[in-house]
Amino acid sequence: MLSDDALIFLQHSIKTVWTLEILLILRRDPGQAWNSDELIRESRSSTLILQEVLANLEQAGLIDTAGDHRIRYRSATPALERLVAEIAVAQARRPAAVMKALLSVSSDKVQNFASAFRVGKRT
């Protein structure tokens, strides 16, 4: 479904379903400049979610705000664009598999956290 590089990027840079959804909305038309209200409406999210997502996408090198308070998709490198393109294709073809891959990191973290509090004999 996804190459190892795309899977690692998805799990460690995209991190959340909201981030993936908003990234794909932005990538749909890279020339379109969105304001926050438009993205909230299009993604059916909230101001808080959008703020977190945009911070994540900016850190990942996937958006440009150009100082005009409008958000555009722009990958910082061709390598990032290839990873995002691969994820977008996989999401279009097998959305459940992409969601499972994305959420598996979260469940691993929860399981590791729960394991730290296990009572009893450890072997």
C-alpha positions in Angstrom: 0.0 0.0 0.0 2.6 2.6 1.1 6.3 2.5 0.8 8.3 2.4 4.1 9.3 6.1 3.6 5.7 7.2 3.0 4.4 5.2 6.0 7.1 6.7 8.3 6.2 10.2 7.0 2.5 9.6 7.5 2.9 8.3 11.1 5.6 10.8 12.3 4.8 14.0 10.3 1.1 13.8 9.5 0.2 12.2 12.8 -3.6 12.8 12.8 -6.6 12.2 10.6 -7.4 15.9 10.7 -3.9 16.7 9.5 -4.3 14.3 6.6 -7.7 15.5 5.7 -6.7 19.2 5.7 -3.4 18.4 3.8 -5.4 16.7 1.1 -7.9 19.6 0.9 -5.0 22.0 0.4 -3.2 19.8 -2.1 -6.3 19.4 -4.2 -5.6 22.8 -5.7 -2.2 24.1 -4.8 -2.8 27.4 -6.4 -5.8 28.2 -4.1 -5.1 30.4 -1.1 -7.4 29.6 1.8 -8.3 31.6 4.8 -8.9 29.9 8.2 -12.7 30.2 8.0 -12.8 28.6 4.5 -10.6 25.6 5.7 -12.7 25.2 8.8 -15.9 25.1 6.7 -14.4 22.8 4.1 -12.9 20.3 6.6 -15.8 20.6 9.1 -13.2 21.2 11.8 -12.8 23.9 14.5 -10.4 26.8 15.1 -8.5 24.8 17.6 -8.1 21.8 15.4 -7.1 24.0 12.4 -4.5 25.8 14.5 -2.9 22.5 15.6 -3.0 21.1 12.0 -1.5 24.2 10.5 1.3 24.2 13.0 2.0 20.5 12.2 1.9 21.1 8.4 4.2 24.1 8.7 6.7 22.1 10.8 6.5 19.3 8.2 7.3 21.8 5.4 4.0 21.4 3.6 2.3 24.8 3.6 3.0 28.4 2.8 1.3 31.2 4.6 3.3 34.0 2.7 2.5 36.5 5.4 -1.0 37.3 4.0 -2.9 35.0 6.5 -3.8 32.7 3.6 -2.8 29.1 3.5 -1.5 27.3 0.4 -0.2 23.8 -0.1 3.5 23.9 -0.9 6.0 21.1 -0.2 9.4 22.3 0.8 11.2 19.6 -1.4 10.4 17.4 -4.3 11.0 14.4 -2.0 8.2 15.6 0.3 5.9 16.1 -2.7 6.5 12.5 -3.7 5.6 11.2 -0.3 2.5 13.3 -0.1 1.5 12.2 -3.6 1.9 8.6 -2.7 -0.2 9.1 0.5 -2.9 10.9 -1.5 -3.1 8.1 -4.1 -3.3 5.5 -1.3 -5.9 7.5 0.5 -8.0 7.7 -2.7 -7.7 4.0 -3.4 -7.7 2.4 0.1 -8.8 5.0 2.7 -9.4 2.4 5.4 -5.9 1.0 5.1 -4.4 4.5 5.3 -6.4 5.3 8.4 -5.4 2.0 10.0 -1.7 2.8 9.2 -2.1 6.3 10.6 -3.9 5.2 13.8 -1.6 2.3 14.5 1.0 4.6 15.9 -1.5 6.0 18.4 -2.6 2.6 19.5 1.0 1.5 20.0 1.6 4.6 22.2 -1.5 3.8 24.2 -0.4 0.1 24.6 3.1 1.1 25.7 1.6 3.6 28.2 -0.7 1.0 29.6 2.1 -1.6 29.8 4.1 0.7 32.0 1.4 0.4 34.7 1.0 -3.4 34.5 1.0 -4.9 38.0 2.5 -8.3 38.6 5.4 -10.4 37.7 7.3 -9.3 34.5 9.3 -11.8 32.5 
